[in-house]
Amino acid sequence: MTEQTPPTYQALPLPDRADYDDAQMQAEADRFYDHVRTRHSIRDYIDRPVPKQVIEACVRAAGTAPSGANQQPWHFVAISDPEMKARIRKAAEDEEQKFYGGGGGDAWLKALEPIGTDASKPHLDIAPWLIVVFAQRWGDRNGERVKHYYVPESVGIATGMLITALHTAGLSCLTHTPNPMKFLNDLCDRPENEKPIMILAVGHPADSATVPAVAKKKKPLDEILTTYEGKA
């Protein structure tokens, strides 16, 4: 976040709060789970347009994410221009060819086999929007570099909120991380303090859209949660 002067601490009364009883909390938690469990990563899109205002609203929601020292070290570039999407696809596929040609290593390529991916990325052309997520490694204050803290964690949280917002808006998306991604700085005209993290292809699924069967296998709660409760 670019600032002219360092901010000072000022306490404000909590502006928003929920006052649910236990039953309401459980109902809301269950309702949210039922909602997010219908989110799927897809690779088959139709070219049905998505209004820019919808994308803006979802990015605005992502921008409310918590971040280290409230530095908000992220920038999102939303692209619907067909020529620019084609350039991104070409550059991404060039890197993917190297990866799937052996650069990724045998173990990584084997791990991807159940997902069914390859070097061809037509969704980068067809999806009506691409959102490129950048992490700002440092900021600027009066021409001086300002260190940002917890950048990967902060950008990860914001990106998760963006994906959830897109799903809530009725859209599908796919995370795509060509490696290396430095070409995205040039294509998106972003400064050197920003590191591209991923591309989100965003749009509506084709009638023929599929998901890998393995993607429906989620770890059960007892494998992802440990609790410690005191004696009642």
Secondary structure, 3 states (H helix, E strand, C coil): CCCCCCCCCCCCCCCCCCCCCHHHHHHHHHHHHHHHCCCCECCCEECCCCCHHHHHHHHHHHCCCCCHHHCCCEEEEEECCHHHHHHHHHHHHHHHHHHHHHHCCHHHHHHHHHHCCCCCCCHHHHCCEEEEEEEECEEEECCEEEECCCHHHHHHHHHHHHHHHHHHCCCEEEEECCCCCCHHHHHHCCCCCEEEEEEEEEEEECCCCCCCHHHHCCCCHHHHCCCCCCCC
